[in-house]
Amino acid sequence: MKHTSYWGNSLTLLTLVLSTLGGIKTDAAVAIDTTSIKTIPVSELTLSSQETNWQLAQGFLGQCRAVAKSTFVYQERSTSNPIRALIPDEQIILAEETGRNGWIAISSPISGFVEATNLKFCSREVPTPTTTTDSNLCRQVIYDRPEGLVIRQRPNSNSRIVGEVFFRERVILVNPPEFRIDRENREWAKISFPIAGWVSNGFPNLGGTNLRACFYLPEN
């Protein structure tokens, strides 16, 4: 009976030791897994969150954007009244903190609205001018006064007159398009047809223009 009790006690002790060792091993494994999860310091996570919030808080006002594809500047947030063409990679300056309904205001090269989907971030390198198709360069005269629009040698109202165009007649902009603003804030467009020179496009900033994209006007 004593011999049986001895072996029984030994088995009980062995079971207790193995159980204890197994518990230590399990605890060690859990500790290792927990340590491996914490690979990013809390300070870095906090900094990342702060940077994200800061970026979201930034508005677009005054930022540079470039044109991704040929498009127009419009007088309002719709495609009903284009006032100037923009060529690919031409740079613009945003004029409001955030866009609305897919449109955003710009202040340069002319005040108006553009579709945000046609914009991309400005490149640090000066882009190579991109040529545009003749259809994008065509403009039709919407100035309906009898005297028509005079074509001048230079972009100012004192320059020599070299020709004239009348209501509904068409002109072709130079490629790439070139515009100038004079001291009176009048915009001049450089043309290559029907004769090389400059014509006044009025005051787009005030909502008045003399030229419009050809495909927005019906034929005579």
C-alpha positions as CSV (number, residue, x, y, z in Angstrom):
1,M,0.0,0.0,0.0
2,K,2.8,2.4,0.8
3,H,4.5,1.5,-2.5
4,T,1.4,2.3,-4.5
5,S,0.9,5.6,-2.6
6,Y,4.5,6.6,-3.4
7,W,4.0,6.1,-7.1
8,G,0.7,7.9,-7.0
9,N,2.3,10.9,-5.3
10,S,5.1,10.9,-7.8
11,L,2.6,10.9,-10.7
12,T,0.7,13.7,-9.1
13,L,3.9,15.8,-8.7
14,L,5.0,15.1,-12.2
15,T,1.6,16.2,-13.6
16,L,1.8,19.4,-11.6
17,V,5.3,20.2,-12.8
18,L,4.4,19.6,-16.5
19,S,1.3,21.7,-16.1
20,T,3.3,24.5,-14.6
21,L,5.9,24.4,-17.4
22,G,3.2,24.3,-20.0
23,G,1.7,27.4,-18.5
24,I,5.0,29.3,-18.6
25,K,5.5,28.4,-22.3
26,T,2.0,29.5,-23.2
27,D,2.5,32.9,-21.3
28,A,5.8,33.4,-23.2
29,A,4.2,32.8,-26.5
30,V,1.4,35.3,-25.8
31,A,4.0,37.9,-24.7
32,I,5.9,37.4,-28.0
33,D,2.8,37.8,-30.1
34,T,1.8,40.9,-28.2
35,T,5.2,42.5,-28.7
36,S,5.3,41.8,-32.4
37,I,1.9,43.6,-32.9
38,K,3.3,46.8,-31.5
39,T,5.5,47.7,-34.5
40,I,4.4,51.3,-34.9
41,P,5.1,53.8,-32.0
42,V,2.1,55.6,-30.6
43,S,3.8,58.9,-31.3
44,E,4.0,58.1,-35.0
45,L,0.4,57.2,-35.2
46,T,-0.5,60.4,-33.5
47,L,1.7,62.4,-35.9
48,S,0.1,60.6,-38.9
49,S,-3.4,61.5,-37.7
50,Q,-2.4,65.1,-37.2
51,E,-0.9,65.3,-40.7
52,T,-4.1,63.8,-42.2
53,N,-6.3,66.2,-40.4
54,W,-4.1,69.1,-41.4
55,Q,-4.2,68.1,-45.1
56,L,-8.0,67.8,-45.0
57,A,-8.3,71.2,-43.5
58,Q,-6.3,72.9,-46.3
59,G,-8.3,74.8,-48.9
60,F,-7.5,75.1,-52.6
61,L,-7.5,79.0,-52.7
62,G,-4.4,80.2,-54.4
63,Q,-3.1,76.8,-55.4
64,C,-1.7,76.0,-58.9
65,R,-3.4,73.4,-61.1
66,A,-2.7,72.4,-64.7
67,V,-5.1,71.5,-67.4
68,A,-5.2,67.7,-68.1
69,K,-7.0,68.0,-71.5
70,S,-8.4,70.8,-73.7
71,T,-11.3,72.5,-71.9
72,F,-12.9,75.9,-71.5
73,V,-13.3,78.5,-68.8
74,Y,-17.0,79.2,-68.2
75,Q,-18.7,82.3,-66.9
76,E,-20.7,80.2,-64.4
77,R,-20.9,76.7,-63.1
78,S,-22.3,75.3,-66.3
79,T,-21.2,74.7,-69.9
80,S,-23.7,77.2,-71.3
81,N,-21.3,80.2,-71.6
82,P,-17.6,79.4,-72.4
83,I,-15.4,82.5,-72.3
84,R,-11.9,81.1,-73.1
85,A,-10.2,77.9,-74.1
86,L,-7.5,76.2,-72.1
87,I,-4.9,73.9,-73.7
88,P,-3.3,70.8,-72.1
89,D,-0.7,71.6,-69.4
90,E,-1.7,75.3,-69.2
91,Q,-1.6,76.4,-65.6
92,I,-4.4,78.1,-63.7
93,I,-4.8,79.5,-60.2
94,L,-7.7,78.3,-58.0
95,A,-9.9,81.1,-56.5
96,E,-11.9,79.3,-53.8
97,E,-11.3,77.0,-50.9
98,T,-13.3,74.1,-52.3
99,G,-15.2,73.2,-55.4
100,R,-19.0,72.8,-55.7
101,N,-20.9,70.3,-57.9
102,G,-17.8,69.4,-59.9
103,W,-16.8,73.0,-60.6
104,I,-14.2,75.3,-59.1
105,A,-13.5,79.0,-59.5
106,I,-10.2,80.2,-60.9
107,S,-8.6,83.7,-61.0
108,S,-5.8,83.2,-63.6
109,P,-5.3,83.3,-66.5
110,I,-8.8,84.6,-66.4
111,S,-11.6,84.7,-63.8
112,G,-14.3,82.0,-64.3
113,F,-15.1,78.4,-63.6
114,V,-13.7,75.1,-64.8
115,E,-14.6,71.5,-64.4
116,A,-12.5,70.0,-61.6
117,T,-12.2,66.6,-63.4
118,N,-10.1,68.3,-66.1
119,L,-7.4,69.5,-63.7
120,K,-4.2,67.9,-62.4
121,F,-1.4,69.0,-60.1
122,C,1.1,71.5,-61.5
123,S,4.5,70.1,-62.5
124,R,7.7,71.8,-61.2
125,E,9.0,71.7,-64.7
126,V,8.0,74.2,-67.3
127,P,5.7,72.2,-69.6
128,T,6.3,72.1,-73.4
129,P,3.5,73.9,-75.2
130,T,1.0,71.5,-76.6
131,T,-0.7,72.1,-79.9
132,T,-4.4,72.1,-80.2
133,T,-6.8,71.1,-83.0
134,D,-8.3,73.7,-85.3
135,S,-11.7,73.2,-83.9
136,N,-10.5,74.3,-80.4
137,L,-8.8,77.4,-82.0
138,C,-11.9,78.6,-83.9
139,R,-13.8,81.6,-82.5
140,Q,-16.9,83.3,-83.8
141,V,-17.6,87.0,-83.4
142,I,-20.6,87.7,-81.1
143,Y,-20.0,91.5,-81.1
144,D,-23.0,92.6,-83.2
145,R,-22.3,96.4,-83.6
146,P,-22.2,97.6,-87.3
147,E,-18.6,98.7,-87.0
148,G,-17.5,95.2,-86.2
149,L,-14.2,94.3,-84.4
150,V,-10.9,95.8,-85.7
151,I,-7.8,93.7,-85.9
152,R,-4.8,95.5,-84.6
153,Q,-1.1,94.9,-85.0
154,R,-0.5,94.8,-81.3
155,P,-2.7,94.1,-78.2
156,N,-3.7,97.7,-77.4
157,S,-6.3,100.1,-78.6
158,N,-3.7,102.6,-80.0
159,S,-2.0,100.1,-82.3
160,R,-2.3,100.2,-86.1
161,I,-5.4,98.7,-87.6
162,V,-4.7,95.9,-90.0
163,G,-8.2,94.5,-90.7
164,E,-11.6,93.9,-89.3
165,V,-14.2,91.2,-88.7
166,F,-18.0,91.3,-88.2
167,F,-20.8,89.6,-86.4
168,R,-20.8,85.8,-86.9
169,E,-17.6,85.8,-88.8
170,R,-14.9,83.4,-87.7
171,V,-11.3,83.9,-86.6
172,I,-8.6,81.4,-85.8
173,L,-6.4,81.8,-82.7
174,V,-2.7,81.2,-82.9
175,N,-1.4,77.8,-81.8
176,P,-0.9,77.7,-78.9
177,P,-3.5,80.4,-78.0
178,E,-2.1,83.7,-76.7
179,F,-4.0,86.3,-74.7
180,R,-3.0,89.6,-73.2
181,I,-4.6,92.0,-70.7
182,D,-4.1,95.7,-71.2
183,R,-4.1,98.5,-68.7
184,E,-7.9,98.8,-68.9
185,N,-8.3,95.1,-68.1
186,R,-9.4,94.4,-71.7
187,E,-8.4,91.0,-73.0
188,W,-6.8,90.7,-76.4
189,A,-6.7,87.4,-78.4
190,K,-3.9,86.8,-81.0
191,I,-5.3,85.4,-84.2
192,S,-3.8,83.9,-87.4
193,F,-6.9,84.1,-89.6
194,P,-8.4,86.0,-91.5
195,I,-5.3,88.1,-91.0
196,A,-2.5,87.9,-88.4
197,G,-3.1,90.4,-85.5
198,W,-4.9,91.0,-82.3
199,V,-8.7,91.4,-81.6
200,S,-10.3,92.6,-78.4
201,N,-12.3,89.9,-76.5
202,G,-13.9,92.5,-74.3
203,F,-13.9,92.2,-70.5
204,P,-14.4,88.6,-69.6
205,N,-13.9,89.4,-65.9
206,L,-17.0,91.5,-66.0
207,G,-19.0,89.0,-68.1
208,G,-18.6,90.6,-71.5
209,T,-16.9,88.9,-74.4
210,N,-16.6,89.5,-78.1
211,L,-15.7,86.0,-79.1
212,R,-17.1,82.6,-78.5
213,A,-16.2,79.0,-79.3
214,C,-17.5,78.2,-82.8
215,F,-19.5,75.1,-82.0
216,Y,-21.6,77.1,-79.5
217,L,-23.2,79.2,-82.2
218,P,-25.5,78.0,-85.0
219,E,-24.6,78.5,-88.6
220,N,-26.2,81.3,-90.5
